[in-house]
Every structure is written in C-alpha cells, then in structure tokens.
Amino acid sequence: MPAYKAPLREIRFVLNELLEAEKLPELVPDFADATGDTVEAILEEAGKFCEEVLQPLNHPGDEEGCHFDNGTVTTPKGFREAYATFIEGGWTSLPCDPAYGGQGLPKLINFAVEEMICSANLSFGMYPGLSNGNYNAIHAHGSDEQKALYLPKLVDGSWTGTMCLTEPHCGTDLGLCKTRAEANPDGSYRLYGTKIFISAGEHDFTENIIHLVLARLPDAPAGIRGISLFVCPKFIPDADGKPGTRNPVVCGSIEKKMGIKASSTCVMNFDGAQAWLVGKPHKGMSAMFTMMNTARLAVGMQGLGIAEAAYQGAVTYARDRLQMRALTGAKFPEKPADPIIVHPDVRRMLLTMRSITEGCRALAYWIGYHLDLSQHHPDIEKRQESDDLVALMTPIVKAFLTDHGFHAANLGVQVYGGHGYIREWGMEQLVRDARITQIYEGTNGIQALDLVGRKLPTGTGRLARRFFHPVADYIEQTSEKPEMAEYVLPLAKAFAKLQQATAWIAQAGLANPNEAGAAATDYQRLFALTALGFMWCRMVEIALARKDDDRDGFYAAKVQSARFYMARILPETNSLFTILMAGSDSLMAMPAESF
C-alpha cells in the first residue's frame, strides 16, 4: 500500500514562512487564540490521527464499500468508530463560530487539516466535509431559530449534514429542478421529489442527518430564479432539540461507484417530508452557493490530498524498486540493479508530481488565508479585496488542483509499473478516488466557464485586478535581483501571455460567446500555471535567503523543484496560449449530425 506521512514540514513552510500565518491574530482580533503553539499542536495531532487511524482504513474501506439494506446504510468496518474518535477530538468544530460551540480558528488551518484527511482517506473526509458546507449555509442564511437548533449539533459532529441539489434530469442546470414544496398551515412545508448523487445522504455515524434541499414553491417562477432552499432533518427535533419523529425522507439506494466507495452516495426520496424554508422564497440558489463555493475550495483540497499521497507512494516505491542500471553507469554497484529513481523518466514523473503539488499547496493556502481575511478583517476595504481574490480563484483552485490530483495519481501508477495496476498496492485506488473530484461541485469545464463568463467581467475586471496587480508589482520589484532572474523571467513571460489572453477573451467573447467558451478550459489552465509560477517565485525567494542555514537540505530541494517547474512545467503556457487563440471555428463548425 502507498505510504503516507503527514507533510508537516511542507505545511509549516507555507503557513509560517510563505504566508506568515502566525501574524493572523495581529491582523484579525477574532483569531487571538490561533497562536503558533496552538496551530502547531493542531497540525501534529491531525497528522497523527490521519496516519494512525484514517490511512489504515482507506484500502479496506475501498474493498468493503458501504452496505445498503432496505433504506439503511452501513459504512465499512472501523469507519463509525473512527468518526466517533474524530468528533471526540473536536475536529468538526475547528473553523466554526464560538457562539455555537466552535473553536473559531482560521479556515486556513482547517485547509491544512483537510489536506491531510484527504490524503489519508478521501471517503472518510466526505462525511465531515459535507457537514461543514451545510453548517456554512445555515450560518449565513438560516433564521435565528434554525441556527440555534442545528448549528451546535453540526459543530460538535453529533449530527451531520448534506446538500441535496441534483435530480435524475438535472445536474449543472438546476433551473430544471422539479422537487416541489407545499405549504403547511404551521408555516413548514412538505417536500416531494427525488435527489440523486447525495453524498453522506444516509449512514450510521450519527443520530440525525440534516438535509439542505432545493425545491420549488407553487408560485415559483420558471428557471433558476424560482428555486428555494429548505432544511429537512431525517428526524424532526422535539421540544428539547433531540431527534423525534422520523421524517419521510428515505434513501432509496446507494450508487455502485468507480471510487470513494466508503462514502455513501445516495438516492434520496422525499415523500411529503417536513421541511422549513431557509432564507427568502425563490432565493435558494444564492443561499446554496454559500455552501457550494466553500465546497469547491474543499474539493480542490481533495485533489491536493490525493496528489500528495500519490507522490509519497511513488517516491517510496522508486527508492526501493531495482531495475536496470543508470544510463551513466551503476549508482549502486553493490546491488544487482539500481533503484528506478536514478532513471530520467522516473525523475520526470516524480518532479512533475512534486513541483505542481507544492505549488498547489501554496496557492490553495494563500486563498485560504484571504478567505479568512474576507470574513474577519476589521477593515471593510481589506475584506472586499480579499473576497474578490477568493471569488476569482475559487474555480481555478477547484479545477486545477483536481486535474492535478488525477494526473498525479496516474503518474504514480506509471512509476509503479505493473504493480500500480494491482489493487493490493493501493495506487490504483487513488486514481479511482481522484476521478470524481473533477466532476462534482461543478465539473471542471463549468469552473472554466464560471471563470471567463462570470469572474473576469465582474466589476469591469475588478476581480481580475486583485491578482494581476500584485503579480505585476512583484515582477517589477524582483526582476532586478540577479539571483531571481531564472525564476522571474519565465513568470514574466507567462504573465504577459495571460494578460494578452485575458484581453482577447474579453473582446472576442463579447462579439461571439463561443469564442470565450472554446478558450475557457485552456485559459483556466494558463491562469493556474501562471499563478503557481508566482507562488514558486515567492517560495524560492525564501529558500534562497535561508540557504546558509539549511541543515537538512529542505531549502535546496525547494530551489531544485522551482527550477524544474520553471524549466519544464511553466512553458506549457506557450502551447495553451496558441491553442486558445486559435478560436472556436475548429470546435463549432462541424454539424451535430456529423459526430
């Protein structure tokens, strides 16, 4: 099975040296408790839990999967006990509001914990991950009564939550939603309809499950503007807030899936289930997007977690597996053959995995840092600036990190060779688990359309400027440093192409929306690679400054990874620029009947 060790040194580097997260309590009084010692203790304990409890359950959980019997779902052996340990440790409450029992710690720290959970056991991470998104939506849009009833239970983990959007006939196009809500005399509603692909819709972890459901009121206008959001508990809480009457919301079946088999993916039938409106009538999508945007960043962390696990497994195998001699002569003459880590093509795969994964971590944590500033900074202008950056980068984090997670897992299989194709080694599970991350919470193609169609035009480019201006300033300030030339020059070239592509999409897309649509995926990747180039320049600048105090070679390895990224990964922006500038004709000219 692939080895996994929580990458605490890498995480500390990004948090403490790149982002200087220990200064967050000075910037944001709400985070006064997020001291260096507290954060270090959290990271250490999270790493131990993931290594010792979650990772050993990952492969057997995949082999066993979830069991379904007449509406009841049983999770694989050991998962329920692991969840009990998880909530006893207070892990569900880390980023939550202290008013409801949360610890009020930065979401940035929770990002690091989420990464480790997803590396160790992505299926397990689905359950608390969905609950956290459910918590965010109720916290932002629920009534005071709803918050008081549901949030403490979601925070302490004794209840879990879901989001019920997709129906058999509609996924991305939620305007086609048919689930209906009928008013009761007491102000509640009855829900009728079927939702599919509902992660953690039914399980044996907790005494109650709180569903957030999109449905239509009888007077709802057509399309997406006619959708409302409802909270629908599995058991209706009684006067004491404890699970009471069983609500007629029932799991009809669970899906037999390619991956994340220990996560229950349910068909949920609402047969007159009692529910309560969250927020205003017909405003359900704005409320649900609070949950979805958080979930999209969380899915990006899933991609990062898979990539890290795949890299660690591949490196371990490459150091041990003996095959042939190095092209320049034996490196380990005392052995019958050299380990495959000496071979250029194996190193190409490992360095591709490593350099992009480390860049992804820096990018994701940077956005997590600004997510905290957007919600807690005392200066309203600073909050808006950070909110703009988070909005711009959310589709990039979701799409690029999950694309990389899948690619890294595939490279891991290739490093293993034939053994990578065999289940007992565990690497092929990472490929299967990673594949869904490119699909759910909005496919990566939808993320690209969101970037070019919504985020770039907002405020006449206001969101884009939150990224473009700091990068331009950084290039100008750093280009005069001789030691940074081999890093800043490639970044400057990629950034120039990104600027040119952005201007072209804005102009061509106005004249013909197909031009923006055809360019979207390539543009999104061009943007992401450039953003990682920016992160790598900042990281290598730190590493170079610490080269004289590099006892374990950590900073030297950072410099080497940066060189590889700039020389062999970032140049992909050249081909992406050429492709997206080719326009939409080659895509759209062929008649549909010719396919």
Helices and strands as residue ranges (DSSP letters): H 8-12, I 13-18, G 21-23, H 24-27, G 29-31, H 36-49, I 50-54, H 55-64, E 67-69, E 72-74, H 79-88, G 91-93, G 98-100, H 107-120, H 122-141, H 144-156, E 159-164, G 174-176, E 180-183, E 189-199, E 208-215, G 223-226, E 228-233, E 235-237, E 243-246, E 249-254, E 265-278, H 284-320, G 340-342, H 344-376, H 380-416, G 417-421, G 423-425, H 427-435, G 436-438, H 444-450, I 451-455, G 458-460, H 462-478, G 482-484, H 485-511, H 513-545, G 547-549, H 554-564, I 565-569, H 572-580, H 585-588, G 592-594
